[in-house]
Amino acid sequence: MMMRLAIPMLFALLVMAPTRAAWADSARDELAPSGHLRVAIAMSSLGGPFWSAKDTAGKPTGVPVDLGKEMARRLGVPVDYVMYENSGQITDAAAKGEWDVTFVPMDAERAKKLAFGPIYNVADATYIVRAGSPIQSAEQLDQPGVKVAAVANTTTMRGAARVLKNTTVVGYQSVDEIVSLLSKGEIDAFANLRDQLVPLSTRIPGSRVLPGAFQQTKTAIAVPLGRPSALAYAITFLEDAKTGGFLRRALDDHGLKDTPI
């Protein structure tokens, strides 16, 4: 009886093996056409599940860095990190062939340029106001003359612009530039993710994170459009990273033990 069962199972494995190998080769060709897996990362000192930074040796560090390194290891290719100031720049570079995979917040506008896989983080977007600001709520921000900043061409900027009808949200290329303006009191508020703004408030005495949220920002793995095998592999990889514990360890290693998956 055991022999009868073993023969069909062995036959099935032999048939499936070339299929799996061919799928892996196809995914590798689309994911790493240069022979290296080029991972696009956005740089900021604020950290979090999406942003990356540089360590004391000047090397990239962060959750996306760890995910990219693990994906390259599984593909059997070296990893290269392509650094940008923000996720908007990553999105605009998708059609230029500058990178192969990334981990960025998603929205309908961005889905016109990127193919998204599974979401791995959901976070509230809100505002931090400058020291000495009388503003106590998001509603009070929505008036002429109030200066609100956000990182340019991002899901957060588009979300803030949708809800603030009476003031203009001004986009800047880097988080560090906005933090400098906020510290000097040259802007009234900065729209970003709460988990980044709370630690920022400790760096700027007198600043306050406003209650509530104007949107939930969902961060996911993504590849350029027109790479179906790359997308299929990215989906499989991230689902396994979530269920197998790799993503949890990456979050914990970067001080994000309280961040849910």
N, C-alpha and C positions, 0 to 999 in steps of 0.2 A: 504493500500500500504506500509506504513511504517512497519507494522507488518511483511508483506511478506519479506521485505528486512532484517529486524532485525533477524529473525530466522536463515536464512542461515549464516549471519555474526557471530551470537553467536555460531552456530555449528562449523564454521571454527575456531574460537578462542579456543573452547574447544578441538578440534582435534589438533591444533597447540601447545597448552600449554604443553602437555607431551613431545612433540618433542623438544621444546625449552629447557625444564627442563633437558631432557636426554642429549641434546647437551652441556648444561652448566656443567652438572656433568662430562661428558666425558672430556671436556676441563679442568676442575679443576683437574681431576685425572692425566692428562698428564702434565699440567702446574705446579702443586704443589703436586707431589706425596708424599712429606714428610709432607704435611699439612701446610707448609709455602711456599710462593713464594720467591725463591732464585734468586735475581737479580744480575747479574754479572756487575760490574762497573770497569772502568780503572781510576786510580788516577793520578792527575797532578794538579799543582798549576796554570796552564795556563788557565783552564776553557774552555768555549765553549760549543757547543751543545752536544758533545760526552764525554768529560772528566768530572770526578767528583773530588771533593776535600773534605777536612774536615773543619767543622766550628770551632769556638773558643772552643766549648765543645767537640771537637773530633768526632762529628757525621758526616756521609756522607752528602754532599750537591751537588746539580747540577741538570741539566735537566733530565738525566737518573734516578736519585734518585727520582725525582718527578713523572716521568712516571711509575716507578716500584711501588711506593707507591699507586698511583691511580689504577693501574691494580690489585694489591692485594686487595684493598678496594672493587672493583667491583666483584672480585671473592669471597669475603667474607673470606679471609685467612690473617694471619699475613705476613709481609714482612721481609725478611732478605737480607742484602747486602753482597755479596761476592766480596772482593776487590782484584784487580790485578794491576800490574804495567803498563800493556799495553794490547791492544786488541789482540795481538798475543797470549799472555798467556790465555786470555779468550777463544780464538778459540781452542787452544790445549787442554783446559780442558773440552770442550763440550762433548767428548766421555767418560769422567770419571764420569759423573753424579754429578758434583760439583755445577752446577747452572741450572736454569730453563728458564730464559729469559734474553736477553741482548739487548743493543743498540750500534751497532758498524759499522764502515765503511765496505762496501762490495766490493768484487772483485771476479773474477772467481776462484782464488785459495781458497779463504775462503769459497766459496759456496760448496766446496767439503766436508766441515765439518759442515756447518750451513745451516739451512733453513731460508731464509729471507722473511720478509713481506715488507710493504711499506717503501719507502724512506721518511725521514722527513727533511733532510738537505743536501744541495749540496754546497761544498766549494772548492776554488782553493788551490792547493798545490804548494808551491814555496820554496824559500830558504832565510835564514837570514845569512849574512856573518859577521865574527868577526870584531871588531874595528880595523881600520888600514888596512883592506884588500883592495888591488887594484882592486879586481874583481867587475865588474859593471853589468855583465849579466850571465845568466845561461850557456850560451855557453862558457864563460871563465872559468867556474868551471870544464868543461870537459877536463881536461888535467892531465897527470901523476904528482904525487906528491901532488895534492890537496886533503885535508882530508875533506870528507863529512860524516856527521853522520845522522842517522835516528833512530827512535824507532824500535827495532828488530821485524821482522816477521809481519810487518804491510803493509797495502795497500800503504801507503806513501813510505815506504822503497822499496817495489817492483817496484813502479812507477818510483822512482828516479833511481834505478838500471837499468831500461829499457832504460832510455834516456841518462844516463851518460856512455858512452862507453869506455872512456879512464882513468877513475878513479874508485876506489872502494868505494862503500857506506858501511860504517861500522855501524852495528846495536848495540844499547845499550838497556838495559832493561827498563830504566826509563827516562822520560823527564828531571827530575831534574839533573840526571847525565850529560846529554848532555848540559844542560844550564850551568852547572859548567865548563865544558870543553870549551864551547864557551866564557864564561866570562874570562877565563884564557888565551884565545888565543891558546889553544892546538888543536883546529880543525878550519878549514877554514869556514865551513858552516854547517847549520842544516836544513834538509828538513822536512817541516811540513806544516800545514794549515795556510794560510795567516791570518785568523782571530785570530790565536794564536800568530803568529810571530810579528804582528804589536804592540800589547801591550808589548811583550817581548823586542822589540827594545828600548822601553823607560826605561827598567830596566838595559840595557847594553849600556852605553854611547859609541857612535861611531859605533855601529853595524847598519847594513842596511838590509832592506828587499828588495830583488831583484824584478824587474818588471816581469810581465808575470806569467805563470803557466805551470807546466809540466803535470798536470792532474787535473781533477775534482774528488773530493772524495765525495762519496755518503754514508750517514749514514742511517741505517735502523734498524728496530726491527728484532730480530732473535731468534730462538729456536734451540736446538740440532736436528739433523736429526732423522727421524723415529717417529715424534710426530705430526701426521696430525691434530688431534683435537686441540692441543696446537697452531699449526701454524694458523689454521682457526680463533681461538679466538684472537691471536695476531694481525692478519690482521684487524679483525673487531674493536679491541680496538684502534689501532693506527689511523685508518681512522676516527673513531669517535673523537679521541683526536685532530686530525687536523681540522676537520670540525666543531666540537663543541666548539672550543676555548680553550680547556685545554692546548694544546701544546703552543699556542701563549702566554698564561699567564705564563707558565713555563719558556719560553725563556725570557719574559719581566722581570720576578722576578729575573733572574740571570744576568741582565744587558745586555741582547742580544736583545734589542728593534729593532735594525737595521738588525737583522738576519732574512731573509725570510724563510718561510716554503716551 
